[in-house]
Amino acid sequence: MKLASLENTYNAQDIREWDERIHKIVEGHKVPELVGAGSGHKVENQIKITYRVEPKFDGLSVELIYEK
C-alpha cells in the first residue's frame, strides 16, 4: 500500500477529506467479515482505521561534533 501523507492541514474539513482518501485507498485491500450467528450471517464491509499522531517539528537541526 502506498504512503498517504497528511501534508499541510489547517482545518477539520481538510482532515475529513484526507480520511476519505485513506478509506478509498484501503478499500481494495479489505477482507469482508461475516458478522452474526446461525443462518443470519451478513457480510460486514465497514473499514475501521485507527490513527496515531505525533508532533511534527519543522526546521529542526542538530549539529554533532565528534571529539577524540
Summary of the structure (lengths in Angstrom):
residues: 68
radius of gyration: 20.5
end to end distance: 45.4
largest distance: 74.3
contacts: 77
relative contact order: 0.13
helix: 28%
strand: 9%
